Amino acid sequence: MEVILKQDVNKLGARGDVVKVAEGYGRNYLLPRKLAIIANEGNKAVIAQMKAAAVRRSAKEKSQAEELAKQFEGLSVAFQRRSGEHDQLFGSVTSGDIAEAIAKKGINLDRRQIQLHDPLKTLGEFTVPVKLHKDVAAHLKVVIEKEAVPE
């Protein structure tokens, strides 16, 4: 089955691409979620318009992402967590925690944009990549400190 992608789909293609997919994947996932349309002659005529609009939109999104990346320069977030021996945390710092901390500083991000593969489970200073656009990435400094335990 050939479909035209209406949005970027991970590991499949970019907006406006004509891709060949399995019947079930197209019919049960892409089409109901409005991620793609069936590639017939009428829809193929629309591709040129979609691609031109996508290029303009992508350029605008990229410039906005570059502006946002400038805000990440020198930005750091700090967490205080309880920890045990060998600086192991009783829990972890996840991308959701980092997104909340950034939101408190006035920058709204989706937690999925924070490229943290595994939660942080030790004390220390970490550099976490943040993907703002497919061509723009920034780095965020995350500091995890030991929480003072009242005795």
C-alpha positions as CSV (number, residue, x, y, z in Angstrom):
1,M,0.0,0.0,0.0
2,E,1.3,3.4,-0.9
3,V,0.6,6.4,1.3
4,I,1.5,10.1,1.5
5,L,2.7,11.1,4.9
6,K,0.9,14.2,6.3
7,Q,3.3,14.4,9.3
8,D,6.8,13.2,10.1
9,V,6.7,9.6,11.3
10,N,9.7,8.2,13.1
11,K,11.6,5.5,11.2
12,L,9.2,5.9,8.2
13,G,9.6,9.3,6.5
14,A,9.1,13.0,6.5
15,R,6.0,15.0,5.8
16,G,5.0,14.8,2.1
17,D,6.9,11.6,1.4
18,V,5.3,8.8,-0.6
19,V,6.1,5.6,1.2
20,K,5.2,1.9,0.7
21,V,3.8,0.3,3.9
22,A,2.1,-2.9,4.9
23,E,-1.6,-2.9,4.4
24,G,-2.4,-3.4,8.1
25,Y,0.0,-0.7,9.2
26,G,-1.5,1.8,6.8
27,R,-5.1,0.9,7.3
28,N,-5.0,0.4,11.1
29,Y,-2.4,2.9,12.3
30,L,-1.5,5.7,9.8
31,L,-4.9,6.4,8.2
32,P,-7.1,6.5,11.4
33,R,-4.6,8.8,13.1
34,K,-4.5,11.1,10.1
35,L,-0.8,10.7,9.8
36,A,-1.1,9.7,6.1
37,I,-3.5,9.7,3.1
38,I,-3.8,7.0,0.4
39,A,-1.5,7.8,-2.6
40,N,-3.9,8.0,-5.5
41,E,-3.7,10.3,-8.6
42,G,-5.8,13.0,-7.0
43,N,-3.8,13.0,-3.8
44,K,-0.5,12.9,-5.6
45,A,-1.4,16.3,-7.2
46,V,-1.7,17.7,-3.7
47,I,1.9,16.5,-2.8
48,A,3.6,19.5,-4.4
49,Q,1.5,22.0,-2.4
50,M,2.0,20.0,0.8
51,K,5.8,19.9,0.2
52,A,6.0,23.6,-0.4
53,A,4.0,24.4,2.7
54,A,6.1,21.9,4.7
55,V,9.4,23.5,3.6
56,R,8.1,26.9,4.7
57,R,6.7,25.5,8.0
58,S,9.9,23.6,8.6
59,A,12.0,26.7,8.1
60,K,9.9,28.7,10.5
61,E,10.0,25.9,13.1
62,K,13.7,25.6,12.7
63,S,14.2,29.4,13.3
64,Q,12.0,29.2,16.4
65,A,14.0,26.2,17.6
66,E,17.3,28.0,17.1
67,E,15.9,30.9,19.2
68,L,14.9,28.5,21.9
69,A,18.4,26.8,21.7
70,K,20.0,30.2,22.6
71,Q,17.9,30.2,25.8
72,F,19.5,26.9,26.8
73,E,23.0,28.4,26.8
74,G,24.2,28.5,30.4
75,L,20.9,27.1,31.7
76,S,21.0,24.4,34.3
77,V,18.5,22.7,36.5
78,A,19.3,21.3,40.0
79,F,17.6,18.6,41.9
80,Q,18.0,17.5,45.5
81,R,17.3,13.8,46.1
82,R,17.9,11.4,48.9
83,S,20.7,9.0,48.3
84,G,22.4,6.0,49.8
85,E,25.9,4.7,49.8
86,H,28.1,5.2,46.7
87,D,25.9,8.2,45.7
88,Q,23.1,6.0,44.4
89,L,19.7,7.7,44.5
90,F,16.6,6.3,46.2
91,G,14.7,6.7,43.0
92,S,15.7,8.6,39.8
93,V,15.5,11.8,37.9
94,T,13.5,11.3,34.7
95,S,12.9,13.4,31.6
96,G,9.5,14.3,33.1
97,D,11.2,15.7,36.2
98,I,13.6,17.7,33.9
99,A,10.7,19.0,31.8
100,E,8.9,20.2,35.0
101,A,12.0,22.0,36.2
102,I,12.5,23.7,32.8
103,A,8.8,24.7,32.8
104,K,9.3,26.5,36.2
105,K,12.0,28.6,34.5
106,G,9.5,29.6,31.8
107,I,10.4,27.3,28.9
108,N,7.7,24.8,27.9
109,L,9.0,21.5,26.5
110,D,7.5,18.1,25.9
111,R,9.3,15.5,28.0
112,R,9.9,13.5,24.8
113,Q,12.1,16.2,23.4
114,I,14.6,15.5,26.3
115,Q,16.8,12.8,25.0
116,L,17.4,10.9,28.2
117,H,17.7,7.2,27.4
118,D,17.8,6.0,31.0
119,P,16.8,7.9,34.2
120,L,19.6,9.5,36.1
121,K,20.3,7.4,39.2
122,T,23.4,8.8,40.7
123,L,24.5,12.1,42.2
124,G,26.6,14.4,40.0
125,E,26.5,16.7,37.0
126,F,25.2,15.6,33.7
127,T,24.8,17.1,30.2
128,V,21.5,16.1,28.7
129,P,20.7,16.6,25.0
130,V,17.4,18.3,24.1
131,K,16.0,17.8,20.6
132,L,14.2,21.0,19.7
133,H,13.8,20.3,15.9
134,K,15.1,17.6,13.7
135,D,18.1,19.8,12.8
136,V,18.5,21.7,16.1
137,A,19.6,20.3,19.4
138,A,20.7,22.0,22.7
139,H,22.4,20.7,25.8
140,L,21.1,21.2,29.3
141,K,23.2,20.9,32.4
142,V,21.5,18.8,35.1
143,V,22.9,18.8,38.6
144,I,21.8,16.2,41.2
145,E,22.7,17.0,44.8
146,K,22.4,15.1,48.0
147,E,19.3,16.2,50.0
148,A,20.1,17.3,53.6
149,V,18.5,14.7,55.9
150,P,17.2,16.3,59.1
151,E,18.4,14.4,62.2
